[in-house]
Amino acid sequence: ARRTACSNSHLFTQPARAKGYAKEGFGGLIQQAFTHLPVDELWVQFAVEHVAVQRTVLGLGFARRCQRNDQDGGQGNAWSVRRDSWSPPSTFRNVR
């Protein structure tokens, strides 16, 4: 079977953190990917110590698929969400 892949990365500056923008933006990106791309599962990977990222992906319906050691000796997380189990959050809370 032919596999295709795409990647996305985002980083928010300090004034934009903890305001709901990541969840809103990432949720919209997931919706667009499932709507327009022939993918059944989306994956994210981030360092274990990024608790805010973990809260965001949990809030969007991702589930941990594995935890591994990367080549630099640190811990990494792999999480995914499947098309058949994901639904967009009904509301996004942005505190401005």
N, C-alpha and C positions, 0 to 999 in steps of 0.2 A: 504494500500500500504506500502511496506517495504521501509524505508528510510535509507540511509547510509550517513555518514558524514566523512569529513576529515578536517584537520586543518593545517595551515602553518603560521609560524611567521618568520619575519626576521628583523634584526636591523643592520644598517650600522654605522661603526665608523666614527668619524668626518672627516678624510681625504677622505672617500669614498662618502660623502654626496654631493648632488647637482651636480652630474656628469652623471646622467642618468642611473646609474646601477640599481636602484630600478625599474624603468619603464621597462628596458630591461629584467631583471630577472623575474619580476612579469608577464610581457607579455608572456614570454616563458613558465612560469608555467601554465598560463591560457590556452595557446595553447595545452600544453601536457594534461592538465586535460580534456579539451573538446575532444581531440583526443582519449584518452585512457580510460576514465572513463564514466560510464553511468549517467552523470549528465546533467541537462538542465540549471542550474543556479548556479553561484558561488557568495558567499557573503563575504564581508569584514566588519570588525567593528574596529573603532578606536576612540580615544577621539577627541572631537570637536576642541580642540586647536591645533591639528596636521595639520596645513595648508598644509605642504609639502606632506603629505600622501593624503590629499584631492585632491591636484593638480594631483598627480600621478594617482589616481583611475579615476578621470574625464578624464584624457588623454588616459586612456585605455577603455573608454566607459561605465564605471559604472554609475549608477544612484542612487540617494539617495532614499531609500525605507522607512526609518523611523528615527526619532530622539527620544531618550528615556532617562530617568534617570536610571542610574544603581544603584545597591545596595549600592554603596559608596557615593551616592548623586551627582556624577558628570554627565556630559552629555556624551552620546555615540552616535555614528553615525552608521547606518547600510546601506550599499550600496551593490548593486548586479549588475551582468552582466549576460545576458541570452545568451545561445548558439546561438539562431537564430538571435540575433542582434549584436553579437561581431565579429569583424574581426581584425586580428593582425595589429598593426601599420606598415605602409610600411617601415619606417626607424626608427632607434633609434639613438639618438644623444648622443654620449659619449664624453665628454670633458676630456681629460687626461692631 
